[in-house]
Amino acid sequence: MITKDMGIMEVVEQYPQLIEVFRNFDMGCVGCLAAHYESIEEGASAHEVNVDALMIALNAAI
């Protein structure tokens, strides 16, 4: 299970299919330098994304 405190790149490296989920939420995380040190929650907040909806989509994708 993916949690909002996990690092963005941590989950993308483990589950490459999640790149598409981040893109669907207008989060171009893979190309962003901040993704290497931001948690999912921090990235979602920076992009004004509903973190709860994002978490549901990420976990559904795995």
C-alpha positions as CSV (number, residue, x, y, z in Angstrom):
1,M,0.0,0.0,0.0
2,I,1.2,3.4,-0.9
3,T,1.0,6.1,1.8
4,K,1.2,9.9,1.4
5,D,4.4,10.2,3.4
6,M,6.3,8.0,0.9
7,G,8.7,9.7,-1.5
8,I,7.5,10.4,-5.0
9,M,10.5,8.8,-6.8
10,E,10.4,6.0,-4.3
11,V,7.0,4.8,-5.5
12,V,7.6,5.7,-9.2
13,E,10.8,3.5,-9.2
14,Q,8.9,0.6,-7.6
15,Y,5.7,1.1,-9.6
16,P,6.5,2.8,-13.0
17,Q,2.8,2.6,-14.0
18,L,2.2,5.3,-11.5
19,I,3.8,7.9,-13.7
20,E,0.5,8.0,-15.7
21,V,-1.5,8.5,-12.5
22,F,0.6,11.5,-11.5
23,R,0.3,12.9,-15.0
24,N,-3.5,12.5,-14.8
25,F,-3.4,14.8,-11.7
26,D,-1.3,17.4,-13.6
27,M,1.8,16.4,-11.6
28,G,4.8,16.0,-13.9
29,C,6.7,14.5,-11.1
30,V,9.2,12.3,-13.0
31,G,10.8,15.3,-14.7
32,C,10.8,17.5,-11.5
33,L,13.9,17.8,-9.4
34,A,11.8,18.2,-6.3
35,A,10.4,14.7,-6.8
36,H,13.6,13.3,-5.6
37,Y,13.1,14.6,-2.0
38,E,9.4,15.4,-1.8
39,S,6.8,13.1,-0.3
40,I,3.6,12.5,-2.2
41,E,1.7,14.7,0.2
42,E,4.2,17.6,-0.3
43,G,4.1,17.3,-4.1
44,A,0.3,17.2,-4.1
45,S,0.2,20.3,-1.8
46,A,2.6,22.1,-4.1
47,H,0.4,21.4,-7.1
48,E,-2.9,22.0,-5.2
49,V,-4.0,18.4,-5.8
50,N,-6.4,16.6,-3.5
51,V,-4.1,14.2,-1.8
52,D,-6.9,11.8,-0.7
53,A,-8.1,11.5,-4.3
54,L,-4.5,11.0,-5.5
55,M,-3.9,8.3,-2.9
56,I,-7.0,6.4,-4.0
57,A,-5.9,6.5,-7.7
58,L,-2.3,5.5,-6.9
59,N,-3.3,2.5,-4.8
60,A,-5.9,1.5,-7.4
61,A,-3.2,1.5,-10.0
62,I,-1.0,-1.0,-8.2
